[in-house]
């Protein structure tokens, strides 16, 4: 039920209930009759999105955590490894492993930091600059397919709700959740060996 429908129901019932209370009542009534709860649906959708996005990026030779870090680097090129780890809220050892992985793929390079000889500044390579527009198209197409059943208004509401939930759970804005996993688990999508 939408907020507009909830307003209409509140008016039709003549209870004078605010739309939000009416919506909450109807959602609770709907939930009582369901065998699946929101947690299960969120889990199913999250797993589906993660698996299909990983499969879509695999032909480009990257995984979702690589894509997330490359996108961040594009906006903050020249930062040190520690600055990147701090900005993304991940442990520095995980950051080092992810950067090692991207460097092996010729997507980033470490250069001496201009003002701190002990640190490295991280820069995208030309290969990464060519890859990112393709990866963004893959991400946009994937999102479009997932959200196909929703109209523009529903998509906007969904994004707003997801942002609120992410804030509530402490998920940093704009940070792919895969960046928090160990770099050892971030093997090349085509590798058959277990890197754990």
Secondary structure by P-SEA (a helix, b strand, c coil): ccaaaaaaaaaaacccccaaaaaaaaaaaaaaaccccaaaaaaaaaaaaaaaaaaaaccccccaaaaaaaaaaaacccccaaaaaaaacccaaaaaaaaaaaaaacccccccccccccbbbbbbcaaaaaaaaaaaaaaaaaaaaaaccccaaaaaaaaaaaaaaaaaaccccccccccccccccccccccccccc
